[in-house]
Every structure is written in C-alpha cells, then in structure tokens.
Amino acid sequence: MFGSEFRSTFRAPAHLLDARTSVTAGARRVALLANGRRHGPITRLITPWDIGELTRPFVLLNYAEVARRSRPLFGIHAPSSIRTLTVVLNGKLSFEDETGKRGELAAAGFAWMKSGSVIWHEGEDAASEPLRVFHLWVGQPVAQAERAATSEYIAPGEVAEDGPVRALLGEFGRARSRIRQAPADLNFLHVRLKDREDFRYAAPDGHNVTWLAVDRGGLQLQEGARVLWEQVAVFGDSAGVIEVQADGETSFVLGSARSLTQEDTRRSFSGNWAPG
C-alpha cells in the first residue's frame, strides 16, 4: 500500500491566499492549503510530482486509518536515495525488515529506515479502534545515497518530548530526536494540542520549506486560515512565526528543512518510480 505506486493527486487547493491578503506582522504566510486524496484506507497528503515539488526534501506523506485485519497491511521498498519514517498514532504494528529485525511498534513509537524493505502487520493485541499511521518519505541528494539498508525503531517511552511536541527528526526546544542517523537541517515533529491550546513555531535559519498536516481536529492560523482534518498547509519561504490554535483535540505533524533541488528529486526516483 504505502509506496507501491504513485498517481497524480494534485487538485485545486481548498484555500490559496492572495498575495495582497493582510496578515499580522511576523506571521508566516500560507502559500497553499490542499485536501488529501483518499485511496481506500490511505490518504495521500504529499506526493512527489505535485505538492512534493513544494515540500522537498519531504517528497511523500501518507496517512492511514485501517480497520482491524489479519493479512499484511503494507510492504515498503523505497529507492536508495529515500529515507522513510513511519509513526504509529493509534494501535500497534508488527514488522519484519531486510536487516533481519523483527518486533512490534506501539502507539507513539516510530521507525526510521535507510533503503531496504519492510513488511508491516497489525499487532496481534491491537486495540478495537482503527490503526492510525503517518508514513513519510525524505529525499536526499543522489550523491549522498547509500545502498546499505539500516533501520532504527524508537519505542514510545524513548521519544524526545517538549510539552505537546514530539521530536521525531531534528529538534524542538529541549527535545532532540533519538535517531542516530537523522539528516541535518531537517525537523519533523508530531504535535498534540488540547482544545484552544496555542502553538508557535519559528523555523531554524535556512529552513525555506515548512508545512503541516492535520490528522485529528483542526487548527486556526494567526492570519485567519484554518487547516482541517486530512489537509496539508504549505507555508511561504519568508521568515516569520507560525502561530496556531487548536479547534478541539488536535493532532498534526510539521516538517521544516532546507529545500532539495528539483534535479535531485527527479534523479531520486529515476528508474524506480514513475507517475501513473
């Protein structure tokens, strides 16, 4: 399911701010706000040949909500220039990867893989509620790609946190990712807010790519835009602070990084994947 194929999912954005829109001084503008596209239990929020053109090195983001099932959920075999991160939001996943590792990943845990293959199953004692998962692909320059498969699995209690923020890659406040081979100049955070709780994010210097995607609840942005369930918001590359307020109990992921060139992105998928 994840990563098995790509088809164009871009459509007219749900909301596109006019350049003349007045916003509070210092607020970072939304450049694009778009709905995800559902394919069965998978909602494709970012794909390489549409929104991924704006968010690279974040080239793919899928959200899955899957009812309990006994057969394998999905298998992944990414190109050698791609790193993958899978974070469990609810339920449990069992895995078996190319390096020979086997185990189980509980809710709030995540996996980081460099190349290689992995098969994911739902855990045997999974909760009755649907399994919920985010799956991210991160591209890197082809010259830096290594073919040797490696993997790291971070248990829920080992995830670095600062208040409502969980640092999966990079850092936020006092929280620094536990991934030993994490890429430089890149943050990927999971944030959980209570109703009407505020959150502010100022991207590090040089991070000209910033976006967020909501899987539960909604966010009210300082500039007046709203980001709802299964939507992705891409911010302009100007400096400024992102300020949001939760509309109900809200969960979302946020990524920021130095951008990857279009040529690097194209070469990352050459000979491996093609749009359908």
N, C-alpha and C positions, 0 to 999 in steps of 0.2 A: 504494500500500500504506500508507505512513505517512500518517496524517491524512486518509485517504479516507472514513472513516466511523467512527462511534462506536457501540458497543453496550455494554450493561451488563456489566462483567467482575467486579464485586464478588462475593465469596463469603465464607463463614465463614473467618476468619483461621486460619492454621496454628497460631498461638500468640497468645493475648491474656493479658497479665499481669494478675492480680488486684491491686487497689489495695493489698491487705494484704501483697503479696509483699515479702519482705525483700531489700533491695539494699544494697550497700556505700555508706556515706555519700559524697555528692558525685557519685555516678553518675547519669546522666540515664536515666530510665525509658523502656522501650519501651511505647508505647501500643497499637501494632498491628503484627503481623508476618503478612504475607499472601503467598501464592503468586501469581506472574504467571499470566496466562491466554494460552495459545497459540492463534494463528490462522495456520496454515501456518508460514512461517519467522519470523513476528513473535510476540514475547511481550509482551503488554501488562501493564506493571507499575503504571502510574498512568494513570487516565482521568478526564476532568473531572467526571463525575457519580457517582463512588464515592470511591476513595481520594484523588482530586484535591480533594475537599471538605476534606480534612485537610491537604493539602500546598500549596494555592495560596499563592503565585503559580505554583508548579510544577504545571501542570494536566494534563500528559501526559508519560509516559515509555514509550517502546518500545525493546525490544532485538531486534535482527535477527541471525540466523545463516543465511546464504544460500549454497547450493551455487553453483558457477560457472554462469553463464547468459549468453547473448548479448543478450537483449532488455532493455529498460529495467527497472531494479529497482523504482523508485517515483517518483512525482511528488508535489509538495507545493504546496498553495496555502492558506496559513493565513489566518484573519481578520486584519484590520488591527490589532487590539489584541493580537496574539500575536507573540512573537519565537521563533525556532526555533534550536536548536543541534544539529548533527549531528557526532558524533565517531567516527572510524574506529579500531577496536581491532585489526583484522587485515585484510589485503588492501588494495585500492585502489578509490576511487570517482572516476569522471569526472562532471563537472557542466556544466550549461548553465542559467544563471538569467535572470530577467526583465531584469536590468540589462545583459545582453549579455556578461557574464563567462563564460568557458569555461576549464576546466583539469582538473587531477587532484588528488585529496586522498589522500595516502598514510597508512598506519597511524600513529597517534598525532597526526595532524592533525585539525583540526575547522573547521566552518563556522558562522557566526552570521548570521542573516538577519532583517531587519525587513520584514514584509509580502512581497509578490511571490511568484513561482512559481519552482520549480527542478525540473529533471529529473535524476535520478541514474542513472548506468550503472556497471557494474563495470569497472574499469580493464582495458585490453587485456592487460597483462602481469601480471595478478593472480596471486597465489600459488595453489598447488593446494589449500591449506587453505581452509575456508569463510570468506567475508567476514563480519565481525562488526562491528556498528554499534550505538551508542546514539543515540536521537533524542529530544530534549526540546523541549517547548513551555513558554514562560514567558508568563504573562498580565500585563497591566498595566492600571491604571485607564483606562477608555474615553476620558476627557477628555484623557489624555496620548498617545493613539494618533495616529500619523501614517501617512498612506496611502502616502507615497513609499517605494518599495522601495529598500533598501540591503543590501549583503552584505559580509562580511569573511571571508577564508579564511586560516587560520593554519597554516603548514607545520609538520611535526613538530619540526624543529630550532628553531622560534621559540616553542614553548610554554613558558611560565614554569614552573619546577620548584623544589621544595624537598624534597630527599630523595625519598621514594617518591610524593610528591604533585605532581600537575599541576594548576595553577590555570587552568581553562577560563573561568570567570567569577569575578569578585571576587578574593580574595587569601587566601593561607595562608603564614604565616611570611614568608620573603623573596620569595616568588613572588607576582606581581601579574599578572592577566590582560592579554594584549596587545590585547584587544578595545577599540577606541576608544569605542564607543557602548554599553558594557555598563551595565546598570541598577545603580543604587545599592542598598545594603543587601541584597545577594544574593551568595552564594557557590555555585559548582558546581565540584566537584573530582573528578578521576579519581585513584584511589589503587591502587598495585600493591605487594603485600606478599609477602615470602618466607615459607616455612613457619615458623610460630611467631613471626613478627615482630609487634611491637606497634605500635599507632597510637592517638593521643589527639586528640580534637577538642573544643574549647570554643567554642561558637558566640559570635559577637560580641554585645554588648549590643543588645537589641531584636529579635534573631532568635528569634521564637517558633515557627518552623516548621523542623524538622530531620528528615531522612530519609536512608536509604542503600539502595542496591540492588546486589546481587552478580551478576556475570556469569560468574565463574570461581572455583572453590574455595569457601571458607566462612569465616565469622567467629564467634569465640566472644566474647560480650559479657561485661563485668565482672559484670553482675548475674545471669549464668547462662544467658541466652537464646542461641540460635545462629541465625545468618542464613545460609542456604544458597543455592546457585546458583538464579538466577531467582526470588528472593524480595525483597520490599521491607519494610524496617522503618521505622516512623514513630515518632518519639520525642515524649514529652510536652513541654509548653511551659515546664516548670520549668527553673530554672538547673541547671547541672551539667555534668560532663565525660563525653563518650562515650569509653570505652576498649574496644578490640577487640584480639583476637589472631588471626592468620591460621591457618586449618586447611588446610595445603597452599599451593601458589602461588595467590594470590588477587588478583582484580581487582574493584573496585567503584567506583560513583560515589556522591557525597554532596552533598546540597543543603541550604542553610540560608538563611533570609530572614525579613523582616518579612511577616506574612501579608497576603494580598489579601482584601478583603471578599467575602462571598458574592454581594452585589449586583453588584460589579464583575465577578466571574467569570461570572454569568448574562448580563450585558449584553455581555460579550466575545464570546459565542457566539450571541447573539440574531440570527436571520436568516441565520446562516451554517451552523450545525450543530444537529442535534437527535439525542437518543438513539434508537437503533433498537429 
